[in-house]
Amino acid sequence: MNKKYPLSFRISFFFLSIILFLYAIITAKDFLFPIVLGLLFGYLLFPIAKFLEDRRIPRILANFISIITFLAIVGAALLLVYKQAGGLVDNFPLYRQKALANIDHLENFIENQFGLRDLRLVDFIRGRVKTLFESGNNAINVVFTYTTGTIFRIGILPVYIFLFLFYRTKLAIFILQLAPEDKKSLIINILRQYSHIVPRYMGGVSTVVLILMFLNSTGLFIVGLEHAILFGIISALFNFIPYFGTLMGGAVPFIFAVLTGETPLLALNVLILFAIIQFTENNILTPNIVGNSLNLNPMVIIIGLIAGGMVWGIPGMFAIVPLLAMFNILAANIETLKPYSFLLGMRGARKHAITVQNIKRFLSRFQKK
């Protein structure tokens, strides 16, 4: 905005614009998030579709093959989860008895060791556990009803994916026609960066999640947790959310182990397992498969995840990171937006990060002395 306006007016206009923008995207959530997810999954399937097109397969057929393959993988995973969840629901009465017995054991242990006995807290926990397992069938029904409603709302997602893949050249030409002549090369560069970075991130994260499904299920089976495959898949799916994913996913089997395990050792083993998986995912899988292609600093990602969750829920937490990366690419190529790219990116903070080079540099100071 022109600087002839007072500072207070410009600040007010800035915050008003943000409020109106947030109100618009929250109000139009059910319309917008399928389009955004269609765009992101379109980028995920773009390398496959392009590979098929390069083998002289017509674009429309290449798109159908890519989307059907994607839907077959997702459908198989959902069918497996559904079958595993059925066994969990059938055993709810038994798990309820185990959970209440474990609460009694914990109460006796605390009283014997520390002389503490707060019946209000114990009664509260016992009541919550009873409600959880007694209404288990209803809860599962609600979950599947909500999931069905969500699937219905995003049932048009494959259509959006197909349209983005089929009309990607037309959309690129449209954007170029809007740009001034001297900016066309800049726009082409931005679009090319999108076509490389976003598919790499989406494909990398999906690969990590698939690997974690196997690792989580195998690890939970080894430690002796019932319904290991179900909890392994559920906990792995949370890893579509950076940083918080493993913590949120690991909490599900950990709580189940605490409530229904024969001994506290089971819960401890689950905790150790997910500590190992967290280390493996953060230091081996993600750096080598996903890499740092997004060039976003952790502060921006964490704040973005919280904001995305508040605005669009789980779909918002999933979509916000690649959207921030796309905005970062845009900002890095436009002179007036470069300060925002500096804020979003890693530049200016690398020397303070915990890296192998920085650790060696720190240790070398003591060796010199």
N, C-alpha and C positions, 0 to 999 in steps of 0.2 A: 504494500500500500504506500502511496505517496507520503514522504516524510513531512509534508506541510501540515498534516493533521497532527494534533497533540498526541503525546505519548500515551496518555491515559485512554484516548479514543482508540488508538491502534491496539493496545493491550486488550481492551474490552471487545473489540471486533474479532481479535484472534481467538479469545476464549468462547465468544458466542458462536463463531464458526465451528469450533471443536464440538460444542454442545449440540448444535444442529446436525452436524455430521454423525455423531454418536446416536442421536435420537433417530435419524433416518435409517441407519444400518441396523439398529435394534428393531425398529418397527417393521422393516422389510426383511427381517432375518430369514423367514421361511422361503422367501423368494430369492434372496441373494446367496445364501450359503451353498445351495446346490450348484449355482453357476460358478462360484469360486472353487468348490471342490471339483466340478467338471473341468475347469481350467487346469487345476493342479494335476488331476489324474490324466488329463490329456497330455500334459508334459511328461508324465510318467510313462505313458504308452507311446509317446512320439518316437523314441529310438526304434521300437519294434516296428511301428508302422512305416517309418522311413527305410528300415532295413528291408522290409518286404517290397516296398515301392522300388528300391534300387535293384531288386531282382525282377523288375518289370511286371510285378503284380499290380493290377489297377488299384488306385487309391481307395475306392469304395470297398473293395474286397479286402485290402490290407487293413483297413480300419475295422471291418467286421471281425476279422481273424484276431486282431489285437484285443478288441473289447470282449469277445466271447472267451478268449483265453483268460483274461483278467476276471471275468464274472465266474468262470468255472473254478478258479482258485479260491476266490472269496466265498462262493457257494459251498465248496467242499469244507472250508474251515468253519463256516456257520453250521453246517450239518453235523460236523464232528462235535462242536460245542453243544449243540442242541441234544445230541444223544448222551453226551457225558453229563449234562445238567439234569437229565431225567433220572439218572442213577443217584445223583446228589439229593434230589427232592424226595425220592422214595425212602431215603434213610434219615430224613429229618427227625422223626420221633427218637431214634437211637442217638443222634447227635445232640438232641435237646437234653436227654438224660446225662450224657457224658459231660456236657457243658455245665449243667447245674452241679454235678458231682465235683468237677474241677474247681468251681467257685467255692464250694464248701471246703475242699482241701486247702485252697489258697487262704480262705478265712481262718482256718485252724492253724495254718503255718504262721501267719502274721501274728495271731494272738499268742501262740506259744513262744515265738522268737522275740517279739517286741512288746507284748502285753497290750496290744491295741485291738480294739473291737468296736467298729463303727457300724452298727446294724443298718443305719440309714443308707450308707454307701453300698453295703452288701445287698440290701433289699432292692436298691435302685438297679444295680448290675443284674441281679437275678431276674428282676422284672423285665429288663430290656432283652435278656437272653430268651426268656419264655416267649415274649412277643415275637422275637426274631424267628424262632423255630416253629411256634404255633401258627404263625401267619406266613410260614415259608411258602406254601403253595400259592397263597394270594400274592405274595411278594414276587414270585417268579412269573405269575400271570401278569402282574402289573408291568414287570420289566419287559416281558415279551409283547405286551400290548403297546407299551411306549416304543419298543424297538420296531414293531410293525408299523406304528404311526410314523416313525421317523423314516422307515424304509419306503412307506407310501409317499412321504413328502419328497424324498430324494430318489424316488423311482424313476424320475426323468433324468437322473444323473448319467446313465449310459447314452442317452440322446444328446446331452450337452457334450459329453466326451467325443462322440462321433462328429458333432457339428464343429467343434474346435479343431479336430484333426482334419476334417474334410475341407473346411473353409480357412485353414491357417494361412494359406498363400493370399487369399482374398483379403483377410483381415490385415495382413502385413502391408499389402498394397494400399488399403484404405488409410492406414496410419501414415504411410509415406505421402499419400496425396494431401493429407492435412498439414504436413510439415512444410515449412519454407524450403526453397531450393537449396539454400546453403546449409540446411540442417539435415538433409536426407541421409548423408553418409553417417552422421551421428546416430540417427534413428536406426539405421541398419546395424550399426555396431551394438547398440543396446539390445535389439531383438536377437542378434546372434549370441550375445552373452546370456540372455534368457534361455535360449534353446540349448545351451551347454550346461549352465549351472543348475537350473531348476530340475531338469531330468536327472542329473547326477545326484542331487540331494534326495529327490523322491525315490529314485531307484535304490540308492544306498540305504536309506532308512528302512525301506521295505525289505531289503535283503537282511539287514540286521535283525529286524523283527522275526523273520522266518527262522533265522539261526537261533534266536533266543527262544522261540517256541520249542525247538528240539532240546536246547540246553536246559531250559527251565523244567520241561516235562521229565527229562531223563534224571536231572538232579533231584526233583521232588519224589520221583519213583524210588531212587536209591535211598533217600533219607526215610522213606516209609510213609509218606503222606498219601492218604486216600484221595482218589480222583486227581491223580497227578497230572494227567493230560489236560483236563479241564482247567485247573489252576495254572498250569504251565502256559497254555494258550492265552488265557485272560491276562496274566501278568506280563506276557510278552507284548500284547497289543498296546499296553500303556506306554511302551517305549517309542510310539509315534510322537509322544510328548517329550521334548528334550529335558534333561536335568531331573525333572520330577518323575519321569516315567517309571524308572526302576523302583524308586521309593514307593510310589503309589501302587505299582503292580505287585511288589513284594509284600505289601501290607495285607493283601487279600489272603494268600495262603498262610501267612504268619498268624493272623487273627484266627483263622480256622484251626491251625495247629494248637494255638493256646487254648481254645475253647473245647476241642474234641480230642486232643492228644492224650494218650495213656499216661505219659510222663512229660514234665517240662523239657526234657531233653529233645523231644521232637521239635518244639518251637525254637529251641536254641539251634538245632541243626538247620532248620529253615532259614533262620537269621544269618547263620554263617554262610549258607549256600548263596543267598542273595547278596551278601557282601562280596563274595568271590565273583559272582556274575556281574555285579556293579563294576568291580575293578576290571574285569575282562572286557565288558562293553565299553567303558570309558577309555581304556588304554590300549586295547587291541582292535576290537571290532569297528567301532565308530571312526577312530583316526585313519584306519587303513581302508575302510569301505566307503565312508562318507567323506572323510577328510575335512578340511577347513574351507570348503568351496564357497560357503555362504559369506565368509568374512564379516561375521557379526560378533560383537563382544558379548560376554555372558550377561552383563547388566541389562542390555537391551533385550536379550532373549527372555530373561526371567520376567522383566516388567511386561514385555509383550505377551508372554504366556498368561500372566495374571489378568491383564486387560482383555485378551482374547477369550479367556474363560468367563469373565464377567459379562462380556457382550454376547457371545454366541455359544457359550458352554464348551463341551468337548470338541465340536467341530471348529470352534474358534481357536482353541489351543493347538489343534492340529494344523490349521491353515496359517496362523499368524507368522510363523517363522519363515516359510518360503515367501510370503507376501512382503515381509520386512526386507528379505534379501533382494527381491525384485525392486523395491523402492530404493534400496541402497545402490543398486546398479544404476538406476535412473539418476539418483542424486550425484553419483560419482562422475556422470557424463555431462551434467548441466552446471554451468559455472555458478549460478546463483544458489544452487542447492548443495554445493560441495561441503559447506559446513555441516549439514545434516549427515552426509556420508562419513565425514570425520567422526561425528558423534556415534554413529551406528557401528562403524568398523573397528578393527583392531589397531589401526595406526595410532601411535602415541601412547600405547599401553603395553606393547610387546616386551619392552625392557623390564617391566615389573611382573610379567607373567612367570608362572612356575614351569619352566621349560628345561630341557637337558642342557642347552647352551648356557642359560642363566645360572643353573646349578653349578656347572663346571667353572664358570667365571667367578662365582662366589667362593668355591673351594680353592681356586687358584690363588686367592688373596692370602689364605692361610699357608699355602705351600711356599709362597714367596717369603713369608716371614720366617 
